[in-house]
Amino acid sequence: MESMSTITGTITMRAVNCRERFQRADLNDRWIPRLKSKIADVVAECIVELLGEENVDEIYYVDLAGGEVVHSFEGRDVDLIVKISRNLAGLENDIKQALEKSLNPILKDVLAWYVSLSGKEDLLEVHLVTDYSLGYGVLVRSKFSPAIKIWPKRRDERLFFDLL
């Protein structure tokens, strides 16, 4: 198992690439559901880059407001459920904090207009799980959950909002 200081250092070091990725992305969409979908895609790519592909099993986008699932995009932040490999079990809270601490300032800089619209300082919430039967992981398998798998993507897979 990797040490927390190694993981945190790697996340901090690789975050520079994520800033460039966000600046290249087309995030000028003013239709909030599609914008959030685009943000989630870029964040997912960054999480995989920051943690390493071998440590990320799947990433899901889910729309939450106050911890509750919403269906009308009432939630202003982007919530991701990230299934990480078991070798990182026990480090979930530290990794979550390191990811949010690295990515939220980038989002705040790149999407200043959305931050002012949403009224939230932090646009990203990462929920790490190692098991789909516990905590936020149950939302992925729930038939009532709008969790959308965004990583890994098959070549022919596109989000609903990509088609609009």
Secondary structure by P-SEA (a helix, b strand, c coil): cccaaaaaaaaaaaaaaaaaaaaaccccccaaaaaaaaaaaaaaaaaaaaaccccccbbbbbbbccccccccccccbbbbbbbcccccccaaaaaaaaaaaacaaaaaaacaaaaaaacccccbbbbbbccccccccccccccccccccccccccccccccccc
